[in-house]
Each structure stands twice: as C-alpha cells, then as structure tokens.
C-alpha cells in the first residue's frame, strides 16, 4: 500500500489545480416568479457564505453557464487540494526527524 505521493505526483496535482479556468465558491439556485401578466419568469441567484452570513447575488441568464462551470471548478479544486494535503500529511508523518534515530511511522 502506498503511503504518500511522490514530489512529482504532488506537482501534478498542483498543476491540475492551476489548469482549472474558473473557480467560484457558492451555490447557484433557480427561482421562479409569476409576472403581473400571469407568465412565469425564471432567474438565478449565486449564494455564498462569507463572514458568517449568506450573501446572495443575481446572476444574469447570459452568465449562468459560466457560473455553473466556476462552481464545478471550485469543487474540483477543493478535491485536488485535499489530495495534496493528504499527501503532505503522509510525507511529514512518515519522514524521520532530522536528529532522530527512530524509524518513521508506518
């Protein structure tokens, strides 16, 4: 069983994060409203949790696809960053201390 990523694998993960074109944190919600004439209008909102509060912004229809792509990009970046963190954790925990004569954990 492999315990940690090599430096090349770590760099590969970071390169994948760097190639993500757009990252947007938040959730895109779709709302529907009845207009005065009886027709329905659909609009989108980007909800983001910042500084202990939920901030909501209107997203124009022309930008919905780009915002969705950014939200997926952010999720992918979070996943890749978690992999980097696990690799770093394993590398640190399994490396011998500089002045230690003990074997590394694992």
C-alpha positions as CSV (number, residue, x, y, z in Angstrom):
1,X,0.0,0.0,0.0
2,X,1.3,3.4,-1.0
3,X,1.5,5.8,2.0
4,X,2.3,9.1,0.3
5,X,2.6,10.8,-3.0
6,X,6.0,11.5,-4.6
7,X,7.1,15.1,-5.2
8,X,6.2,14.6,-8.9
9,X,2.7,13.4,-8.1
10,X,2.2,16.4,-5.7
11,X,3.4,18.8,-8.5
12,X,1.0,17.0,-10.9
13,X,-1.9,17.7,-8.5
14,X,-1.0,21.3,-8.2
15,X,-0.7,21.6,-12.0
16,X,-4.2,20.2,-12.3
17,X,-5.5,22.9,-9.9
18,X,-3.7,25.6,-11.9
19,X,-5.4,24.4,-15.1
20,X,-8.9,25.0,-13.7
21,X,-10.1,28.0,-15.7
22,X,-12.7,29.4,-13.3
23,X,-13.4,28.7,-9.6
24,X,-16.5,30.2,-7.9
25,X,-17.4,29.3,-4.4
26,X,-21.1,29.1,-3.7
27,X,-24.4,27.6,-4.8
28,X,-26.5,28.5,-7.8
29,X,-30.2,28.5,-7.2
30,X,-33.0,28.9,-9.6
31,X,-36.1,30.9,-8.7
32,X,-39.4,31.3,-10.5
33,X,-41.8,34.2,-10.2
34,X,-45.2,34.9,-11.6
35,X,-45.3,38.2,-13.5
36,X,-48.2,40.6,-13.5
37,X,-49.4,39.3,-16.9
38,X,-49.6,35.7,-15.5
39,X,-46.5,34.4,-17.2
40,X,-43.6,33.0,-15.2
41,X,-40.0,34.3,-15.1
42,X,-37.0,32.2,-14.0
43,X,-34.0,33.8,-12.6
44,X,-30.8,32.6,-10.9
45,X,-29.0,33.6,-7.7
46,X,-25.5,32.8,-6.5
47,X,-25.4,32.2,-2.8
48,X,-22.1,32.5,-0.9
49,X,-21.3,32.1,2.7
50,X,-18.9,34.9,3.7
51,X,-18.0,36.3,7.1
52,X,-20.8,34.4,8.9
53,X,-23.6,35.5,6.6
54,X,-25.2,34.2,3.4
55,X,-24.7,36.7,0.5
56,X,-27.0,36.4,-2.5
57,X,-26.4,37.9,-5.9
58,X,-28.4,37.9,-9.1
59,X,-26.8,36.1,-12.0
60,X,-27.9,37.3,-15.5
61,X,-29.1,34.5,-17.8
62,X,-26.1,35.0,-20.1
63,X,-23.7,34.2,-17.2
64,X,-25.5,31.2,-15.7
65,X,-23.4,28.6,-17.7
66,X,-20.1,30.3,-16.7
67,X,-21.1,30.4,-13.0
68,X,-22.0,26.7,-13.1
69,X,-18.6,26.0,-14.6
70,X,-16.9,28.0,-11.9
71,X,-18.8,26.2,-9.2
72,X,-17.7,22.8,-10.6
73,X,-14.2,24.1,-11.0
74,X,-14.1,25.2,-7.3
75,X,-15.4,21.7,-6.2
76,X,-12.7,20.0,-8.4
77,X,-10.0,22.3,-6.9
78,X,-11.2,21.5,-3.4
79,X,-10.9,17.8,-4.1
80,X,-7.4,18.1,-5.6
81,X,-6.3,20.3,-2.7
82,X,-7.5,17.7,-0.2
83,X,-5.4,15.1,-2.1
84,X,-2.3,17.4,-1.8
85,X,-3.0,18.0,1.9
86,X,-3.2,14.2,2.5
87,X,0.0,13.6,0.5
88,X,1.8,16.3,2.5
89,X,0.5,15.0,5.8
90,X,1.7,11.5,5.0
91,X,5.1,12.8,3.8
92,X,5.6,14.7,7.1
93,X,4.4,11.9,9.4
94,X,6.4,9.3,7.6
95,X,9.7,11.2,7.3
96,X,12.3,10.7,10.0
97,X,13.1,13.7,12.2
98,X,16.4,15.3,11.3
99,X,18.1,14.3,14.5
100,X,16.1,11.2,15.3
101,X,17.4,7.7,15.2
102,X,13.9,6.3,15.3
103,X,12.2,4.8,12.3
104,X,9.4,6.8,10.6
105,X,5.8,5.9,11.5
106,X,4.2,3.2,9.3
